[in-house]
């Protein structure tokens, strides 16, 4: 047995480490994309970013909508 270094992909899950910030992220993006392709499901994303600001409170606003198979999911 030999040391192959840090794991980056295990059981279809991508692993990303950010040691300096103390973060660990896991992603199943590849698996999700294969399911969407297999069943011909389309994922549509839309984002609306107001890069200006509201003059009364100086807060920018943004919004987003994601649809999968014709239904809103986020």
C-alpha positions in Angstrom: 0.0 0.0 0.0 1.3 3.5 -0.8 0.3 7.0 0.0 -1.4 8.6 -3.1 -1.8 12.0 -1.4 -5.1 13.7 -0.5 -8.2 12.3 -2.0 -9.9 14.6 -4.5 -12.6 12.2 -5.9 -14.1 9.3 -4.0 -17.3 7.3 -4.8 -18.4 10.0 -7.3 -18.0 12.8 -4.9 -15.5 15.6 -5.6 -13.6 16.8 -2.5 -12.1 20.2 -2.2 -10.1 21.4 0.8 -9.2 24.9 1.8 -7.0 24.3 4.8 -6.0 28.0 5.3 -9.7 28.9 5.6 -10.7 25.7 7.4 -13.2 24.7 4.7 -14.1 21.4 3.1 -16.6 21.2 0.2 -18.2 18.1 -1.4 -19.8 18.1 -4.8 -21.8 15.6 -6.9 -21.9 17.8 -10.0 -20.7 15.0 -12.3 -23.4 12.6 -11.1 -26.2 15.2 -11.3 -25.1 16.2 -14.8 -25.2 12.5 -15.9 -28.7 12.0 -14.5 -29.9 15.2 -16.3 -28.5 14.0 -19.5 -29.8 10.4 -19.2 -33.4 11.5 -18.7 -33.1 14.6 -21.0 -33.9 17.0 -18.2 -33.0 20.6 -18.8 -31.8 22.8 -16.0 -32.4 26.5 -16.7 -30.9 29.2 -14.5 -31.7 32.9 -14.5 -30.2 35.6 -12.3 -31.1 39.3 -12.1 -28.5 41.5 -10.5 -29.1 45.1 -9.9 -25.6 46.5 -10.0 -26.9 50.0 -9.2 -28.3 50.9 -5.8 -31.5 52.1 -4.4 -31.1 55.9 -3.7 -33.0 55.8 -0.4 -31.1 53.0 1.4 -28.0 52.3 -0.8 -28.7 48.6 -0.9 -28.3 46.6 -4.1 -30.8 43.9 -4.9 -30.6 40.7 -6.9 -32.8 37.7 -7.6 -32.5 34.3 -9.2 -34.7 31.4 -10.4 -33.7 27.9 -11.4 -36.0 25.5 -13.1 -35.6 21.7 -13.6 -38.0 19.8 -15.9 -40.2 22.9 -16.2 -40.7 23.4 -12.4 -39.0 26.0 -10.2 -36.6 24.5 -7.8 -34.8 27.5 -6.3 
